[in-house]
């Protein structure tokens, strides 16, 4: 079989509802790699909140973070690396609207660091850090961040997306992580996973028709539409299902992605 680039969303797709990679998922993805296929993570998460999954899967391939605002080879110099940023003033304007937008916390992000609005809002599960002392306050943000991460409640998620998209229409995109949490990623206008995955494909000399992409949320829509074969998760949104070539029979809690992949690649 022709070498494929397998582009994997994390939350709601590769990860189960407890944000873990199952033993079966890791095993089948390794089988795909043993057959010569390329596995690449394409996530809304920051690098530091996804690096442990990259390591668990024993990957050495390019990785997409921040919904496409960063495409890189972790811990390596890579000629194709790209990183985009938003104006820090926008981050502070969003912070000023925290109460109006019903936000639990706001964090400005770059590749390795985050700057949170208040240490009282620190949640170690979200920030891949053990203590609040590892956090930086927003006032310490001196450069343009790669993205701004927002956490709200599910009932306010659409309101936040619509409000910010309208307010900063020329400057930003607001994307979701997917999965059970209402986490939104604010990235520069025009940035999305498709652009970054196309860079990965070019670097690996893989044609668009040989890209297989899996996703579950609206931040995966363009990617599944672009890929040679786009697969939506059974637990995905109707929007992402509407552009997909196919839908998994099982959810992310049932290893739906890798069971589909196993059948598709006959591995």
C-alpha positions in Angstrom: 0.0 0.0 0.0 1.1 3.6 -0.7 2.6 5.4 2.3 -0.1 7.4 4.1 0.0 10.4 6.4 -2.3 9.7 9.3 -3.2 13.1 10.8 -4.8 12.6 14.3 -6.7 15.0 16.4 -6.3 14.3 20.1 -9.3 15.2 22.3 -12.4 13.3 21.3 -10.5 11.3 18.7 -7.2 9.6 19.8 -7.9 10.3 23.5 -10.8 8.7 25.4 -13.1 10.8 27.7 -10.5 10.6 30.5 -7.8 12.1 28.2 -5.9 8.8 27.9 -4.5 6.8 25.0 -5.6 3.2 25.3 -3.2 0.3 25.0 -5.1 -0.8 21.9 -4.7 2.7 20.3 -1.0 2.7 20.9 -0.6 -0.8 19.6 -2.5 -0.3 16.3 -0.8 3.0 15.6 2.6 1.3 16.0 1.4 -1.4 13.6 0.6 1.4 11.1 4.1 2.8 11.5 5.7 -0.6 11.1 3.9 -0.8 7.8 5.6 2.4 6.7 2.8 4.9 7.3 3.4 8.2 9.0 1.5 9.1 12.2 1.3 12.8 13.0 -0.6 14.6 15.8 -2.7 17.6 14.8 -4.2 19.1 17.9 -5.6 22.4 19.4 -3.5 21.7 22.5 -0.3 23.5 23.3 2.9 21.5 22.8 3.6 21.1 26.6 0.0 19.7 27.0 0.5 17.1 24.3 4.2 16.2 24.4 3.5 13.3 26.8 1.1 11.7 24.2 3.8 12.2 21.5 6.3 10.4 23.7 3.8 7.7 24.7 3.3 6.9 21.0 7.1 7.0 20.4 6.7 9.5 17.6 9.5 11.3 15.8 7.3 12.9 13.1 6.3 16.6 12.7 3.5 17.7 15.1 0.8 20.4 14.8 -0.2 22.4 17.9 -2.5 25.3 18.7 -4.8 24.3 15.8 -2.1 25.0 13.3 -0.4 28.0 14.8 2.7 25.8 15.4 4.0 23.0 13.2 7.4 21.6 14.3 9.5 18.6 15.0 9.7 18.4 18.8 13.2 18.9 20.2 14.7 19.1 16.7 15.6 21.7 14.2 13.4 21.4 11.1 13.5 23.4 7.9 9.7 23.4 7.5 8.9 24.7 11.0 6.3 27.5 11.2 4.9 29.5 14.1 2.3 32.3 14.1 1.3 34.7 16.8 -1.5 37.1 17.7 -1.2 40.6 19.0 -0.7 40.7 22.8 -3.2 43.6 22.9 -5.9 41.3 21.8 -5.1 39.0 24.7 -5.5 41.8 27.2 -8.7 43.0 25.5 -10.2 39.5 26.0 -9.0 39.5 29.6 -10.9 42.7 30.1 -14.1 41.0 29.0 -13.6 37.9 31.2 -16.8 38.3 33.2 -19.0 39.3 30.3 -17.8 36.3 28.3 -18.4 33.9 31.3 -14.8 32.7 31.2 -13.3 30.4 33.9 -9.8 31.4 33.0 -7.7 33.0 30.3 -4.2 31.9 29.4 -1.8 33.4 26.8 0.3 30.6 25.4 3.5 30.0 23.5 5.5 26.9 22.8 6.6 26.2 26.3 5.0 28.8 28.6 1.6 30.1 29.6 0.5 33.3 31.3 -2.7 32.9 33.3 -5.0 35.7 34.4 -5.0 34.7 38.1 -3.2 32.0 40.1 -6.5 31.2 41.7 -7.6 29.9 38.4 -4.7 27.5 38.0 -5.8 24.0 37.2 -2.8 21.6 36.9 -4.7 19.2 34.6 -5.1 21.9 32.0 -1.6 23.3 32.2 0.6 20.2 32.5 2.2 21.7 35.6 2.2 20.4 39.2 1.8 23.7 41.1 0.6 27.3 40.5 4.2 28.4 41.2 5.0 27.1 37.7 2.6 29.7 36.2 3.3 33.2 35.0 0.7 36.0 35.5 -0.7 37.9 32.5 1.1 41.0 33.6 4.4 39.3 32.7 3.3 38.8 29.0 5.7 40.9 27.0 5.6 39.3 23.6 2.9 38.3 21.2 1.5 34.9 22.2 1.0 32.0 19.8 -2.5 31.6 21.1 -4.9 32.4 23.9 -6.6 29.5 25.6 -10.0 30.1 27.2 -12.1 27.8 29.4 -15.8 28.4 29.8 -18.8 26.2 30.4 -20.4 24.3 27.6 -23.5 26.4 27.6 -21.5 29.6 26.9 -19.1 28.2 24.3 -21.0 29.3 21.2 -21.6 32.7 22.7 -17.9 33.2 23.3 -17.0 32.0 19.8 -19.5 34.3 18.1 -18.7 37.3 20.3 -14.9 37.2 19.8 -15.1 36.2 16.1 -17.3 39.3 15.4 -15.2 41.6 17.6 -11.9 40.6 16.1 -13.0 39.4 12.7 -9.9 40.5 10.9 -7.4 39.2 13.4 -8.3 35.9 15.0 -9.9 32.4 14.6 -11.6 30.8 17.6 -11.4 27.0 17.7 -12.4 24.3 20.1 -10.3 21.4 21.4 -13.1 18.9 21.3 -13.6 16.3 24.0 -15.7 16.9 27.2 -14.3 20.3 28.2 -15.4 23.7 26.8 -11.8 24.8 26.0 -11.4 27.4 23.2 -8.1 28.2 21.4 -7.7 31.7 19.9 -5.2 31.8 17.1 -4.2 34.2 14.2 -6.7 34.7 11.4 -6.4 32.1 8.7 -4.6 29.6 10.9 -6.1 26.1 11.0 -5.0 22.5 11.0 -5.2 22.1 7.2 -2.4 24.6 6.5 -0.1 22.9 9.0 -0.8 19.4 7.9 -0.1 20.3 4.3 3.3 21.4 5.5 3.8 18.1 7.2 2.8 16.3 4.0 5.1 18.4 1.9 8.0 17.6 4.2 7.3 13.9 4.0 6.7 14.0 0.2 3.2 12.6 0.7 0.4 13.7 -1.7 -2.8 15.2 -0.5 -4.8 12.2 -1.7 -2.7 10.0 0.6 -3.6 11.9 3.8 -6.0 10.2 6.2 -7.4 12.5 8.8 -9.5 11.9 11.9 -11.4 14.4 14.0 -14.5 15.2 16.0 -15.0 18.9 16.3 -15.5 22.1 14.2 -11.7 22.8 14.3 -11.3 19.6 12.3 -13.8 20.5 9.5 -11.3 22.0 7.1 -8.8 19.2 7.7 -11.2 16.4 7.0 -12.5 18.2 3.9 -8.9 18.7 2.7 -7.6 15.2 3.4 -7.7 12.5 0.7 -9.8 10.5 3.2 -11.4 12.4 6.1 -13.0 10.4 8.9 -15.3 11.9 11.5 -15.7 10.2 14.9 -19.1 8.7 15.8 -19.0 11.1 18.8 -18.2 14.1 16.5 -20.4 17.1 15.7 -22.8 17.1 12.9 -20.8 19.8 11.2 -17.6 17.6 11.0 -19.6 14.6 10.0 -21.1 16.5 7.1 -17.7 17.0 5.3 -16.2 13.6 6.1 -15.8 10.7 3.7 -16.9 8.3 6.4 -17.8 8.1 10.1 -16.4 5.6 12.6 -18.7 2.9 13.9 -17.5 3.5 17.5 -16.7 6.4 19.7 -13.4 7.6 21.1 -14.2 5.7 24.3 -14.5 2.5 22.2 -11.2 2.8 20.3 -13.3 3.9 17.3 -10.4 5.7 15.5 -7.9 2.8 15.5 -10.5 0.1 14.8 -11.4 2.0 11.7 -7.8 2.6 10.8 -7.0 -1.1 11.2 -9.7 -2.0 8.8 -8.9 0.7 6.3 -5.2 -0.1 6.1 -5.7 -3.9 6.5 -3.0 -4.0 9.2 
